[in-house]
Amino acid sequence: MNSYIFLPIAFLKFWFFEAPREIYGFFSSVNQAFFQLFALPMFLKTFFKPLKNEYRPGLVGFSRAMGMVIKSVIIIADLFILIPLVVFELIVFVSFVSLPLMTILILFL
C-alpha cells in the first residue's frame, strides 16, 4: 500500500532525470557514430594538409589547394547531414521532457 504513495515521485524521477540522461547518452552515441562514419573531425583537422600527403616540390601548392576544395565539399555535405540530425535530436529531447507538462496544460486549461 505504501509503495503506491511514492509512485508519482518515481514517475517524476524517471521522466525528468533517468530517461533524459539515457536519451542524451543514446544521442551522443549516435553523434559519435556519425563522426566516426563521416570523419568530419578528421577533415577539419587536416583541412590545410595536401591531398594524399603529396609533398613533391612542384605539386605541394596544387595538392593543398585540391585537398582544400575536396575537403570543403565533403565538410559542407557532412554539415547538411549533421544539422538536421542535431535538430531532430533536440526536438525529440524537448518533446519528451515537455510531454507530461503539455498533457497537464491541455487537460486543465
C-alpha positions in Angstrom: 0.0 0.0 0.0 2.8 2.4 0.8 4.5 1.9 -2.5 1.5 3.4 -4.3 2.1 6.7 -2.4 5.6 7.1 -3.9 4.5 6.2 -7.5 4.2 9.8 -8.7 7.6 10.6 -7.3 9.1 7.5 -9.0 7.4 8.6 -12.3 8.8 12.1 -12.0 12.3 10.8 -11.2 12.1 8.5 -14.2 10.7 11.0 -16.6 12.8 14.1 -15.7 16.1 12.6 -14.5 16.7 9.0 -15.6 15.1 8.9 -19.1 16.6 12.2 -20.3 20.1 11.0 -19.2 19.6 7.8 -21.2 18.2 9.7 -24.2 21.2 12.1 -24.0 23.5 9.0 -23.9 21.8 7.5 -26.9 22.0 10.6 -28.9 25.7 11.2 -28.0 26.3 7.6 -29.2 24.6 8.4 -32.5 26.6 11.6 -32.9 29.9 9.7 -32.2 28.9 7.1 -34.8 28.1 9.9 -37.2 31.5 11.5 -36.7 33.2 8.1 -37.0 31.3 7.3 -40.2 31.6 10.6 -41.9 35.0 11.6 -40.5 34.1 15.3 -40.0 36.6 16.0 -37.3 39.4 14.4 -39.3 38.6 16.6 -42.4 38.6 19.7 -40.2 42.0 18.8 -38.6 43.6 18.0 -41.9 42.0 20.8 -43.9 45.3 22.6 -44.9 47.3 19.4 -45.5 48.0 18.3 -49.1 45.7 15.7 -50.6 47.2 12.2 -50.3 50.3 13.8 -48.5 51.8 14.8 -51.8 55.0 16.7 -51.0 56.9 16.7 -54.3 58.4 20.1 -55.0 56.1 21.1 -57.9 52.9 19.7 -56.5 52.7 20.9 -52.9 50.6 24.0 -53.7 48.4 22.2 -56.1 47.9 19.3 -53.7 47.0 21.7 -50.8 44.5 23.6 -53.0 42.9 20.5 -54.4 42.7 19.0 -50.9 41.0 22.1 -49.6 38.5 22.1 -52.4 37.6 18.4 -52.0 37.5 18.6 -48.2 35.4 21.8 -48.4 32.8 19.9 -50.4 32.8 16.9 -48.1 32.6 19.2 -45.0 29.6 21.0 -46.4 27.9 17.7 -47.3 28.6 16.4 -43.8 27.1 19.6 -42.2 24.0 19.2 -44.4 23.5 15.8 -42.8 24.6 16.7 -39.3 22.5 19.8 -38.8 19.1 18.1 -39.4 20.2 15.2 -37.2 21.0 17.6 -34.3 17.8 19.5 -34.8 15.8 16.2 -34.8 17.6 15.1 -31.6 16.7 18.4 -29.9 13.1 18.2 -31.0 12.8 14.7 -29.7 14.5 15.5 -26.4 12.5 18.7 -25.7 9.2 16.9 -26.8 9.9 14.0 -24.4 10.7 16.2 -21.4 7.7 18.5 -22.0 5.2 15.8 -22.8 3.8 15.5 -19.2 3.7 19.2 -18.8 1.9 19.7 -22.1 -0.6 17.0 -21.1 -1.4 18.7 -17.8 -1.8 22.0 -19.5 -4.1 20.6 -22.2 -6.3 18.8 -19.6 -6.6 21.7 -17.2 -6.7 24.7 -19.4 
